[in-house]
Structure formats: C-alpha cells, structure tokens
C-alpha cells in the first residue's frame, strides 16, 4: 500500500500553530514539523519524540569496561611476572586501563547513538522545500491515500502558503 506525504508551508509561527491544531482536529496526531529555527519540543502541539539515546553510552561503558578488564587481566595472566611474592593481577594498573576503556566505549557509543537517533544517513530526504531554511515552517503528514485529502483540506483551512504532495511506496 502506498503512502502519500503532504507538506504545508507556513510563513510564520502563528499560522503554523493554527495548521497543527487543524491537523489534530482532522485526526492526524502524528505529523512532522520542519523548521530552520530552533523551537522547543511541543511548541506546535506535535507528539513528543521518544528517544533511547541514554542506552548507547551505557552499553558502550559496559563494553569498554569488559574489554579493559579482559585486556589487562588477560595480558597479566598470559605473561606473568612474579615479583617478590606479589599477586600476578595488580589492581591499580588494571583500574586505570579499565577506566580509560570504559570512557572510550561510552564516548564512541554516544557518537554512534547520536548518528542513529538522528536517522543518519538518510538516503531519501523525502518531501522538502528550500524555503524552510529561509524561515518558513513546514508541517508534513504521511498517511494513506484515502486520508490525505482530509489533511490537505485542514492545511488549506489553516491558510498554508503552499501545499506540496508526493506519493512514495510503503513506509
């Protein structure tokens, strides 16, 4: 089944908020706000985005800790240096290497998480207009072809500057 995307362009924030309200009245709770200016999440009444970014550093820290422990313990066990009856596994050097491994894993996985949560790379950008970077605000709705007419009418009722549409195969 093919989904159609529709993009309504608004010249200012007030009309964009009216457009978002009209979309909600028409039964479209899931729409995307495209803007070149930073606005707080929920300023247009869109659904808050739930992200799992906090999981990536935790997984990275656990992986880094594990690699650090295995590296130091494995090295000391593979090449034992018995010196004056001291234990083979020395904790102070292990702690330093393990700490560095934990931090490195957390940082690398955070970078991977940011890229993943930002949905990058995006091979197909989808429906977009250059005027969004010049100050216009876009409200994009993706829905089935049967329901997209209601979204278009809601954007017209909100006095959108321009309405663009494109069909794309399954989403």
C-alpha positions, 0 to 999 in steps of 0.5 A: 500500500502506498503512502502519500506525504503532504507538506504545508508551508507556513510563513510564520509561527502563528499560522503554523500553530493554527495548521497543527491544531487543524491537523489534530482536529482532522485526526492526524496526531502524528505529523512532522514539523520542519523548521530552520529555527530552533523551537522547543519540543511541543511548541506546535502541539506535535507528539513528543519524540521518544528517544533511547539515546541514554542506552548507547553510552551505557552499553558502550561503558559496559563494553569498554569496561569488559574489554579493559578488564579482559585486556589487562587481566588477560595480558597479566595472566598470559605473561606473568611476572612474579615479583617478590611474592606479589599477586600476578593481577595488580589492581591499580594498573588494571583500574586505570586501563579499565577506566580509560576503556570504559570512557572510550566505549561510552564516548564512541557509543554516544557518537554512534547513538547520536548518528542513529537517533538522528536517522543518519544517513538518510538516503531519501530526504523525502518531501522538502522545500528550500524555503524552510531554511529561509524561515518558513515552517513546514508541517508534513503528514504521511498517511494513506491515500484515502486520508490525505485529502482530509489533511490537505483540506485542514492545511488549506483551512489553516491558510498554508502558503503552499501545499506540496504532495508526493506519493512514495511506496510503503513506509 
